[in-house]
Amino acid sequence: MAVIEHTGQDRITMGGHDWGPLSLCRRIRHANRIEALIVMNGVHPICFQRALSAGGPQFAASAYID
């Protein structure tokens, strides 16, 4: 947020790469400053949770995530 304040911008569009958990958390915590979030090469958290809960190939492929 210090970078945003330093530039003098009120609101920004922010980008996040991969799964984007840091950018998602930042967007939730600072919704008044981040007007849009672009997550590239990521998954939707609800869809991903459903796929994990169903078991099968996605569950096995994600077994390394703790």
QUIJOQUI-V247938 format. One record per residue. N is the residue number from 0. OMEGA is omega in radians with two decimals (* if undefined). Layout:
[[N	OMEGA] [N	OMEGA]]
This chain:
[[0	3.13] [1	3.12] [2	3.11] [3	-3.14] [4	-3.13] [5	-3.13] [6	-3.13] [7	3.13] [8	3.07] [9	-3.09] [10	-3.10] [11	2.89] [12	-3.05] [13	3.09] [14	3.07] [15	-3.10] [16	3.12] [17	-3.09] [18	3.02] [19	-3.08] [20	3.13] [21	3.13] [22	3.09] [23	3.12] [24	3.14] [25	3.14] [26	3.13] [27	-3.09] [28	-3.05] [29	-3.10] [30	3.14] [31	-3.12] [32	-3.10] [33	-3.04] [34	3.14] [35	3.12] [36	3.08] [37	3.10] [38	-3.12] [39	3.11] [40	-3.13] [41	3.12] [42	3.06] [43	-3.03] [44	-3.12] [45	3.12] [46	3.14] [47	3.13] [48	3.09] [49	3.14] [50	3.10] [51	-3.11] [52	-3.12] [53	-3.10] [54	3.08] [55	-3.01] [56	-3.12] [57	3.11] [58	3.14] [59	-3.12] [60	-3.10] [61	-3.06] [62	-3.14] [63	-3.11] [64	3.14] [65	*]]
